[in-house]
Amino acid sequence: MATLGERIKQIRKEQGLTLQALAGDELSKGMLSLIENNKANPSMESLSYIAERLGIDRTELLQEMPTAELRALLDEIEDKRRNVSGTSEEMVAGYEEIADRIHPYVEKLPFRYESARLLEIYSRCCYHSKRYDWKPAFDRAEAIYEQLHLINSIADLHMFRALMKFTEHHYAEALSTLQESRKLIQEQTGSLDPLKKLDFDYYESILYSATGDKENARRMMEEAISYSKKQQIFYQINALYRLAGFEALLAGDIERKDYYVGKLKLFAEFSEDPEIGAYATAIEIHYLNSFTHEYEKADQLLEKMRHLLDEEDFYFLEKGKALFGRGRIQEALDCFKQHRMNLFIHHPYDLSMHYEKEAYMALIYEQLGDYEQAKTYAQKAKELIEPMPDLPYKQFILETHRKIFGKTD
């Protein structure tokens, strides 16, 4: 189906009008060209003006998409959404592509579930890529879902709203928003759909831990795992096992860490998904590097699983630590320079783990005799870690800062 811009261009040419003739006094020729080539979206006032100049009703330009074409577009977009992955830049580029693909249709989507889903995806992609204003599409999607009584879809939007606060690092506010949404939906339905319950449990556990409430984080996480087993629903179990394993690692409960890592490996075999197994190995690599300091073992696992690990985000960070621990400081420095923290990392635990890189670079520059660079990186690490919770990462960074600046406790 022709886009809005394509329909304007087609009718203009059918009437033998030039761009300048159609633009008249209220539009520039350049702006009209952008509209026809789907590079600008006209306001309703501009659209009414164009329709009047063409001698047609505005609704002819805003004709609804046929159902088959609407579904085909949604199928295409869902496929693109599932394939968004890679580095921060690659993910943002993927979101931009999706937003640009949907953008020409936004104003003329009919009142249907497919339209609401497209608007939801569009608003999410706009938010992450900052490509267009996300809120009008978000509000329209919510209004359609509410009128169609699609509670699960409404719940997804509520969770997204809470997680927006999480990405802005307003953790307590995000938790409160999520809990309020959960209560509201439970009151409306009497009980949560099992899949939505697991979503709420998972995100609530993450937000509890982000606010420093480890007890409630663990309680919610273990309740979700127990519920999954009881209901025989494996949705979110991969994410829950990963979360449980990492939480146990930070708590110093190695037996529980081994239990959940083992569960994660079994689930990887059951689902025949090597990437899930890579997550289990990633926990082990991090444990060997940062907790037991078995750098050679960590290095061997890194090379074995490199093809399945996020290179810039995880591999170069852990590889640098392993090489540093083995005394290969120049190679370690080269790795740390290639590390890029994913822009979509927002949890204090993950942030703290990545901030260690600056401290390692400070120690490397100290060994290389470049004390100014050592101080620069030590200070940067200290400033980054100060707002974070009291974890081993923070202790390491602050100890490094004291060492570099010649301070003692």
C-alpha positions in Angstrom: 0.0 0.0 0.0 1.3 3.5 -0.9 2.5 5.6 2.0 0.9 9.0 2.7 3.7 10.8 0.9 3.5 8.5 -2.1 -0.3 9.1 -2.3 0.2 12.9 -2.3 2.9 12.7 -5.0 0.7 10.3 -7.1 -2.4 12.6 -7.0 -0.2 15.7 -7.6 1.3 14.2 -10.7 -2.1 12.9 -11.9 -3.4 16.5 -11.7 -0.3 17.8 -13.5 0.8 20.0 -10.6 4.4 20.9 -9.8 5.8 20.8 -6.3 5.7 24.6 -6.3 2.2 24.8 -7.5 0.9 22.4 -4.8 3.0 24.0 -2.1 1.4 27.4 -2.7 1.9 30.1 -0.1 1.7 28.1 3.1 4.2 25.3 2.4 7.7 25.5 1.0 8.7 23.4 -2.0 11.4 21.7 0.1 9.0 20.7 2.9 6.5 19.3 0.4 9.3 17.3 -1.2 10.3 15.9 2.2 6.6 14.9 2.9 6.3 13.2 -0.5 9.5 11.2 0.1 8.4 10.2 3.7 11.2 12.2 5.3 8.8 14.5 7.1 5.3 13.9 8.6 2.8 16.7 7.9 0.7 18.2 10.7 -3.1 17.9 10.4 -3.2 21.6 9.4 -0.7 21.0 6.6 -2.5 17.8 5.5 -5.8 19.7 5.3 -4.1 22.4 3.3 -2.6 19.9 0.8 -5.9 18.1 0.5 -7.7 21.4 -0.2 -5.1 22.3 -2.9 -5.6 18.9 -4.5 -9.4 19.4 -4.3 -10.0 16.2 -2.3 -11.1 15.4 1.2 -8.4 14.8 3.8 -9.7 11.4 4.5 -8.7 10.3 1.0 -5.1 10.8 2.0 -5.6 9.1 5.3 -7.4 6.1 4.0 -7.2 3.1 6.3 -4.8 0.2 5.5 -6.5 -3.0 4.4 -6.4 -5.7 7.1 -4.1 -8.0 5.1 -1.6 -5.2 4.6 -1.8 -4.2 8.2 -1.1 -7.7 9.3 1.8 -8.1 6.8 3.4 -4.9 8.1 3.0 -6.1 11.7 4.6 -9.5 10.8 7.5 -7.6 9.2 8.0 -5.4 12.2 7.8 -8.2 14.7 10.5 -10.1 12.7 12.7 -7.0 12.7 12.2 -6.5 16.4 13.2 -10.0 17.2 16.4 -9.6 15.3 17.6 -6.4 17.1 20.8 -7.4 18.8 24.5 -6.7 19.0 26.4 -3.7 20.2 24.7 -0.6 21.5 25.2 1.1 18.2 23.7 -1.9 16.3 20.7 -2.0 18.6 20.0 1.7 18.3 20.3 1.4 14.5 17.8 -1.5 14.6 15.4 0.6 16.6 15.8 3.5 14.3 15.1 1.3 11.3 11.9 0.0 12.9 10.8 3.5 13.9 11.4 4.8 10.4 9.5 1.9 8.8 6.4 2.5 11.0 6.5 6.3 11.0 4.7 7.0 7.7 1.7 4.9 8.9 1.4 6.3 12.4 -1.3 8.9 11.7 -3.5 6.6 9.6 -3.5 3.4 11.6 -7.1 2.1 12.1 -8.7 1.1 15.4 -7.4 -2.5 15.6 -5.2 -4.7 17.7 -2.5 -4.7 15.0 -2.4 -0.9 15.0 -2.0 -0.8 18.8 0.8 -3.3 18.6 2.6 -1.3 15.9 2.2 1.9 17.9 3.5 0.1 21.0 6.6 -1.1 19.1 7.0 2.3 17.5 6.9 4.1 20.9 9.5 1.7 22.4 11.8 2.1 19.5 11.4 5.9 19.5 12.2 6.0 23.2 15.3 3.9 22.8 16.6 5.6 19.7 15.3 9.1 20.5 14.2 9.2 16.8 10.7 10.7 17.2 8.4 11.6 20.1 7.4 8.3 21.7 4.6 9.5 24.0 1.7 10.1 21.5 2.0 6.7 20.0 2.3 5.1 23.5 -0.9 6.8 24.6 -2.8 5.8 21.5 -1.6 2.2 21.9 -2.8 2.1 25.5 -6.2 3.7 24.6 -6.8 1.0 21.9 -5.7 -1.8 24.3 -8.0 -0.5 27.0 -11.0 -0.2 24.7 -10.4 -3.8 23.4 -9.9 -5.0 27.1 -6.5 -6.5 26.3 -5.2 -6.7 29.8 -1.9 -8.4 29.1 -1.0 -5.8 26.5 -1.9 -3.1 29.0 0.3 -4.8 31.6 3.2 -4.7 29.1 2.8 -1.0 28.6 2.7 -0.5 32.4 5.9 -2.5 32.8 7.6 -0.5 30.1 6.6 2.8 31.8 8.2 1.6 35.0 11.3 0.4 33.2 11.7 3.8 31.6 12.3 5.1 35.1 14.8 2.3 35.7 16.8 3.3 32.6 16.9 6.8 34.0 18.3 5.3 37.2 15.3 6.3 39.4 15.2 2.8 40.9 12.9 3.4 43.9 10.4 5.3 41.6 10.6 2.5 39.1 9.8 -0.1 41.8 6.9 1.9 43.1 5.5 2.4 39.6 5.7 -1.3 38.9 4.0 -2.3 42.1 1.2 0.2 41.6 0.6 -1.1 38.1 0.6 -4.7 39.4 -2.0 -3.9 42.0 -4.2 -2.0 39.5 -4.2 -4.9 37.0 -4.8 -7.5 39.7 -7.8 -5.4 40.9 -9.2 -5.2 37.4 -8.8 -8.9 36.6 -8.9 -10.7 40.0 -5.7 -12.5 39.2 -2.8 -12.1 36.9 -2.3 -14.2 33.8 0.6 -16.7 34.6 2.9 -15.2 32.0 2.3 -11.7 33.2 2.8 -12.8 36.8 6.2 -14.1 35.9 7.0 -10.8 34.1 6.0 -8.8 37.2 7.9 -11.1 39.5 11.1 -10.9 37.4 11.1 -7.2 37.1 10.1 -6.6 40.7 13.1 -8.8 41.8 15.4 -6.8 39.6 14.1 -3.5 40.9 14.3 -4.7 44.5 18.0 -5.5 44.0 18.6 -2.2 42.3 17.3 -0.4 45.4 19.5 -2.5 47.6 16.7 -4.6 49.1 18.5 -8.0 48.6 16.1 -9.9 50.9 13.0 -9.1 48.9 14.9 -9.4 45.6 15.8 -13.0 46.5 12.3 -13.8 47.9 10.6 -12.6 44.7 13.0 -14.4 42.5 12.7 -17.7 44.3 8.9 -17.4 44.4 9.0 -16.9 40.6 11.2 -19.9 40.1 9.0 -22.0 42.3 5.8 -20.8 40.5 7.4 -21.7 37.1 8.1 -25.2 38.2 4.7 -25.7 39.8 2.9 -24.4 36.7 5.3 -26.1 34.3 5.8 -22.8 32.5 9.4 -22.2 31.4 8.8 -18.6 30.3 11.4 -16.4 32.0 13.2 -19.4 33.6 16.4 -18.7 31.7 16.5 -15.0 32.9 15.5 -16.1 36.5 18.3 -18.7 36.7 20.8 -16.2 35.4 19.6 -13.6 38.0 19.6 -16.1 40.8 23.1 -17.3 40.0 24.5 -13.8 39.9 22.7 -12.8 43.1 24.2 -15.9 44.9 27.6 -15.0 43.6 27.5 -11.5 45.0 26.1 -12.8 48.3 29.1 -15.2 48.6 26.8 -18.2 48.6 28.9 -20.4 46.2 26.8 -23.5 46.7 23.7 -21.7 45.6 25.6 -20.1 42.7 26.7 -23.5 41.6 23.1 -24.8 41.9 21.6 -22.1 39.7 24.5 -22.2 37.1 23.9 -26.0 36.9 20.2 -25.4 36.4 21.0 -22.9 33.6 23.3 -25.4 31.9 20.6 -28.1 32.1 18.0 -25.7 30.6 20.5 -24.8 27.8 20.7 -28.5 27.0 16.9 -29.0 27.2 16.2 -26.0 25.0 19.2 -26.7 22.7 20.2 -23.1 22.9 24.0 -22.6 23.1 23.6 -18.9 24.0 21.9 -19.9 27.3 24.9 -22.1 28.1 27.1 -19.2 27.3 25.4 -17.1 30.0 26.1 -19.9 32.5 29.8 -19.9 31.4 29.9 -16.1 31.7 28.9 -16.2 35.3 31.8 -18.8 35.9 34.3 -16.6 34.0 33.4 -13.6 36.1 33.6 -15.7 39.3 37.1 -17.0 38.3 38.4 -13.5 37.4 36.9 -11.3 40.2 36.4 -13.7 43.1 38.9 -16.6 43.0 41.4 -14.9 40.7 42.0 -18.1 38.7 42.9 -16.0 35.7 44.2 -18.8 33.5 41.0 -20.9 33.8 39.0 -17.8 33.1 41.1 -17.1 30.0 40.6 -20.6 28.7 36.8 -20.4 29.1 36.8 -17.0 27.4 38.5 -18.3 24.3 36.3 -21.4 24.3 33.1 -19.4 24.4 34.2 -16.2 22.6 32.0 -16.8 19.6 28.9 -16.8 21.8 29.9 -13.9 24.1 29.2 -10.2 23.6 32.6 -9.1 22.5 32.8 -5.4 23.2 30.6 -5.6 26.3 31.7 -8.7 28.1 34.6 -10.4 26.3 37.1 -7.5 26.3 36.3 -6.6 29.9 36.9 -10.1 31.3 39.8 -10.8 28.9 41.5 -7.7 30.1 41.1 -8.8 33.7 42.4 -12.3 32.9 45.5 -10.9 31.1 46.2 -8.4 33.9 46.0 -11.1 36.4 48.5 -13.1 34.4 50.9 -10.2 34.2 50.4 -9.4 30.5 49.6 -5.8 31.2 50.1 -4.3 27.7 47.8 -6.9 26.2 45.3 -6.3 29.0 45.4 -2.5 28.3 44.7 -3.2 24.6 41.7 -5.3 25.6 40.3 -2.7 28.0 40.6 0.0 25.3 38.4 -2.1 23.0 35.7 -2.5 25.7 32.5 -0.6 25.2 29.8 -0.7 27.9 26.4 -1.4 26.3 24.2 1.7 26.5 21.3 -0.5 27.6 23.0 -1.5 30.9 21.3 0.2 33.8 21.3 -2.0 36.9 23.7 -0.9 39.6 25.3 -4.4 39.8 26.1 -4.4 36.0 27.3 -0.8 36.1 29.6 -1.5 39.0 31.1 -4.5 37.3 31.9 -2.5 34.2 33.3 0.5 36.2 36.1 -1.8 37.4 37.7 -1.4 34.0 38.8 2.2 34.9 40.5 0.9 38.0 42.3 -1.8 36.1 43.5 0.8 33.6 44.7 2.9 36.5 46.8 0.0 37.8 48.2 -0.7 34.4 49.3 2.9 33.8 50.8 2.9 37.3 52.9 -0.2 36.3 53.9 1.5 33.0 55.1 4.5 35.0 52.4 6.9 33.6 51.2 8.3 36.9 49.1 11.1 35.5 47.0 8.6 33.5 46.9 6.3 36.5 45.4 9.1 38.6 43.0 10.2 35.9 41.5 6.7 35.6 41.5 6.0 39.3 39.6 9.3 39.9 37.2 8.5 37.1 36.5 5.0 38.6 36.0 6.6 42.1 33.5 9.1 40.7 31.5 6.5 38.8 31.3 4.0 41.7 30.5 6.3 44.5 26.7 6.3 44.0 26.7 2.5 43.6 25.9 0.0 46.3 28.6 -1.5 48.6 29.7 -4.5 46.5 33.2 -6.1 45.9 33.5 -3.9 42.8 33.2 -0.8 44.9 35.7 -2.0 47.4 38.2 -2.8 44.7 37.8 0.5 43.0 38.2 2.5 46.2 41.2 0.5 47.3 42.8 1.2 43.9 42.1 4.9 44.3 43.8 4.9 47.7 46.7 3.0 46.3 47.2 5.3 43.3 46.9 8.5 45.3 49.1 7.1 48.1 46.3 7.2 50.7 45.8 4.7 53.6 42.7 3.8 55.6 
